[in-house]
């Protein structure tokens, strides 16, 4: 078996091919293009296994090389940080170290979702980008009105009819601001339409439809939360326990224990940030529709911290999602109902 370490960049890929004993068979640089990789593959000895660090360019390279390799792995970039701490660091050395880690079975491997899921996840993350841009534009419109001293109804500002009446009938709106306000409103409508179209496309996707229907059967879980869970988590079989899933979602703190002393740090930054954001937002709304989650929120809130209560609800939602996904059956516990006003007032 030959072991190949790949140091992937935007335009080039540095490689190092080693024997099982550690001797260098070949090393060099190849252009990061499909045509160049085709020519490079013809020069490789057989059989071979390869490894590369996870970057934004890794996905297509992994898919292109995987059929030609006995095995292809992706290293976790955070766990490979020791490479960056070396006294001598360059692309050739990095490729050699990745090959050594692979050869000695010490490579900290990162999960690589199937290509079909990664394609749909790319669409979902693009939808999240559209939502962020939409919010930024709405804030910009409100800021423009405040700059010019226009009085407006904050709750109705982004309603189509109210906004049209504001431009046509409000004398406080200056003429030089109207073109900018119209452009902003048109941008918001286009972003909203594109966002809804992406969600509908993913919701109707044959690969996801059945799984999404099971997930949204959980009280308090909507289509965006279900999509985020299905596409960001990938195959739930890779999580050995609920604790591992909660940690991956970024809903627990880091631990630093030594000499019998245990220290807990704030919420860890080693998480899936896309999933964490969606679950926190869902946890803020879910108690309104799920009485069990509302009781949990109130119980944790009595301990004096609303953020702790929100995290507790988010972890409970993760437990529900994980159970439904593992059993491949709709949610069986509780009924979807409106929580009492006393419990949702917070």
N, C-alpha and C positions, 0 to 999 in steps of 0.2 A: 504494500500500500504506500502511495505517495501522499504527502500532506502539503497543502497549499495555503499560505496565508495571503490574504488580499487586503491591501490598504486602499480603500475606495475614496475617490475624490470626484469632483464635478466633471473634469475633463480627462483625467488619467486614473489608472489603477496600477499600483505597484504590487508585484507578486513575488513570492518566494516559495519554491518547490523544494521539499526536503524528503530524504529517505526516512524510514522508520528509526534509524539510528541517529538521526540529527544532521547527517551530511547534506550540504546544499547541492541539489541537482541542477537547479536553474533559478535565476532571478532576473528581474527587469521591470519594464514599464510598458503597459499597453493602453491605447486610447480607450476611453469609456464610451464605446459605440458598438452597436451590434455587429457591424461589419468587421471591426478590428477583433472582437471577441471570437468571431467565427474562425478567423485565421489563427488566433492564439490557441484555440481548443485543439486544432489539428496537431499542434506541437507537443501537447501534454502526454506524458506516459500514462499507462493504464494499469490498474485502477487507481483513482485518486479521490481524496476527500478534501473539502475546502472549508474555510472559515473567513468571515469578514466582520467588521464592526458595524453596528447598526447606525445608519445615517439616513438622510432623506433620499439618497440615491440608491440605497441598498435594495429596495423592493424589486425594481425591474431587473437588476443584475442577478438577484437571487432567482427570480423566475426564469431567466434566460439560461443560467448555468445549471440549475437543478437537474434537468433531464440527463446531463452529461456526466454527473458525479455520482459516486457510490453513496456519498452523503455530503450535505452542505449545511453548515451551521452559521448562525448569526450571534456574535458576541455582544454581551450587554455593555454599552459604552461606559456606564458608571463603574462597573466592576473592572473594566480594563483601564481605569485611570492610572494605574501604576506605570503604563507605557509612557504617559506624558510626564512622569516624574523622573525619567531616566536622564542621566547626564548627557548622553548622546542620543539625540532623537532626530530621525529623518524617516522618509517614507520607506526606504529599503530596510532599515532596522525595525520599524513597526511591523512590516509584513513578515519579517523573520520571527519576531516575537509571537505574533499571532499563530504562525505555523508551529512554533514550539509548544504553545499552550494547547493547540489542537492535538499535536503528536503525543503529548503527555497526558491527555484527557483532563486538562485543567482549565479548559475554556469555559468561562461563565456564560452559559448559553442564554440567549433571549428568545422568547416565544415568537414564532413567525406564523401569523394567521394564514389560512388558505387564501389563495389569490382572489377567489370570488368574494370572500368577506372583505378583503382589503380594498377591492374596487368599490364596494358599496359604502365602506367606512369613509373612503375619500369623498364620496358624495355627501355623506352626513356632515363631515367636518367643513365642507364647503358651505353647507346650509348654515352651520353655526357662524361662519364668517359673515354671511349675509345678514344674520340677525344682529351681530355686533355692529356692522356698518349701519343698519337700520336705526339702531338705538343712538348711534353717534349723530346721524342726520337729524333725528327728532330733537336731540339736545341742542344741536346747532340752530334749528329753527326757533326753538324756545329762547335761546340766547339772543338771536337776532331781534326778536320782538322785544325782549327786555332792554336791549341796547337802544332801541328807538322809542322806548317809553310807551309801548302799546299795552293796554289792559286786555287780558284774555282769560278764558276759563281753562285752567290747567287740565282738568279731567276730560274736556271735550276737544282740546286743541288739535289732536291728530285724527279726529273724525272728518271724513271727507266733506260732508255738508257744512259743518260748522266752520271749517277752514275756508271754504269758498265764500261763505257769508262774511267772515272776518275780513277778507281781502276786499270785498265789494262794498260793504256797508260801514265798516269802521273807519271813521275819519282820522283816527290816530295813526293809521298805517301810512307811512311816507311813500311817495311814488317811486323813489329810487330803490326802495326795499322790496317792492312787489315782484320784480323779476327774479330776485334771489329766492324769495319765498316760494314762488311758483316752481322754480327749478328744484328746490328742496323737496317740495310736495310730490313732484313727479318722480324723483329719485326714490322716495319712500315707497310709493306705489309699485314701482318696478321691482324693488328689492323684496317687497312683501309677496308679489306674485311669483317671483322666482323661488322664494323660500317655500311657499305652499306647494308649488309644483314638484320640488325635490322631495318633500315629505310624502306627497301622494304617490310619487313613483316608487319610493322605497317601501311604502306601506303595502302596495299592490304587488311587490316583487314576489314571484313564486318561491324563491329560496327562503324568504323571511315571513311570508304571510301566516303560516300555521303557528310559528313560534311567537309572532307578535300577538296573535289572538289569545294565546295562553297567557302572555305576560300582562296584557291590559285587563285581564279578568281580575287582577289584584286591585282592590279598592285603593284609589289614590295614585295609581300608575297610569299615565297617559301614553299617547303614541310616541312622543319625543323621548320620554324616559325609557320606554320599551325598545325603541330603535337604538338609543345610546347603549343600553345594556347588551343587546344582541350583537352589535357590531364592534363595540370596544372590548367586551369580555371575550368574544370569540367562542371557543369551545370550553364550556364550564367544567368539563371533566379534568382539566388541568389544575383545578383548585382542589386541594386535598380536604380543606375544611372551610367553614364559614370565616374563621379568623384570617385565612389567607385572602379570601375574597374581599373582606373589609379592608385589609391592609392595601390591597391593590387599588381599591377605590379611594384611598387617601382619607379614611374616616377614623383613623386611630393615630396616636402619637408615637414618636420614636422612643426606643428604650436604650439606656446606657447604664448597664449594671456591671459592677466590679467589686470584689472583696466583700460580698454580702450586702452591698448597698445598691439599691435600685433607684434610678433617676428616670423620670419621664419628661421628654421634651415636648414642645408644641406639636401640632399636627405636622406630620412628616411631608416633605416636599417630594419624596420618592413615591409617586403615585401616578395614576392616569388622570391628568388634569381635566380632560374632557368629561369623563364619567363623574369625577368628583363634583364639578360645577352643576351638572344636571341633577345629581342625587340631592345635593344641598337645596337646590331650588324646589325639587319635588317634595322634600321633607318639610318645607315651609307651608306648602299647600295641602299636602295629603291629610293632615288631621281634620280638615274641613269635610272630608268625604269618608273618613274611616274612623269610627268611634274608638276602636282599639288603639289606633295611633294617637288619637286625641287624648285618651287616658294616659298613655305613655308620656306624651309631651307635658301634660299637667304635672305628672309625678316627678319628672326630672326638673321641671321649672320651679317646683317648690324648694328645690335644693339651692335656688338662688341664681341660676345661670341659664338664660335663654339659649345661648349658643350650645351649651351642653345638651339641652333638651332637643334642639334641632339635630345634633349629631346622633343622639339616641334614636330618633325617628328614622334618620337616614340609614343607620345600621340595621334597623328592623326591616326597612324596605329591601335592603340587600338580602336579608335572610329569606324574605318572601320570594324575591326574584330567583335566588339560587335554588330554593326548594321546587318552584314551578318548573324551572329549566331542567333540573335533574330528573324529576318524575315524568316530565313531558305530559303533564295533565293540567287543566285549568285550576285556578286557585279554589280551594275547598273551604277555607275558613272564613267566617264572618260574612256580612252582607255590605254591599256598597250603600252607604246611607250618609245623610247630612249630619255632621256632628252637632251637638247642642251648642247654642249660642254662647253659653257660659264657658265652653271649652275652646271656642274658636275666636273669642274676643281678642286674645293675644295675637 
